[in-house]
Amino acid sequence: MANPDQKTILIDNAYKEIKNICINLQKDTNASNLEVEDLLKLIINEWEEKQGQKTGFGFR
């Protein structure tokens, strides 16, 4: 099996960290899966808007 490249490692680490943050959020606030999912969607939308402002384009 080939060694994963740095980008794959970073994505895997980010996924694990975000998952842990979501689990801890649910434990601390009793948020439902749907509430956490909605929060993640809001974060993604904000991030995409900021990326669009940087490049001046609305697509990737």
N, C-alpha and C positions, 0 to 999 in steps of 0.2 A: 504494500500500500504506500502510495506517495505521501510525503510530508505535506500537511496543509500549509498554504501560504499565509502570510501575515494578515491579509485582509480577512480570510476565513476565521482565523483565530480571534481577531478583534470582534467580528460579528458574533461569534459564539459566546465570547465573554460578555458582550453587551446584552445579548439575549438573556444570559443567566442572571446578570445584574438587574435587568428590568423585571424579569420574572420574580426575583426575590423582593424587589421593591413593591410589586403588586401584591404578593402574598402578605408582606408585612402591613401594607395599607389595609387589606381586608381584615387582618387580625386586629389592627388598632382601631378601625372605624366600623367594622361589621358591614363594609360595603359589599354589595352583590357583585357577581361576575359581570352583569350587564353594566353596572355603574363603573367598574374598572375599565371595561371595554370602551365605554363612552369617553372616559377620561383619556385613554390612549388615542382614540380617534381625534379628539380635540388637540392633543399634543402633536400628532402627525400633521393635522391641517395647519397649525401654527408654524411648524417647522417648514412645511412645503411653501407657505406664503413667504416666509423669510428667505428661503432659497430662491424663490421667484423674484423677489426684490433685488437680491444680489446680482442675478444674472440678467434681469430685465425681461426674461422670457417666462411664460407660464407653463412650460413643459420641461422634461428632463432630457 
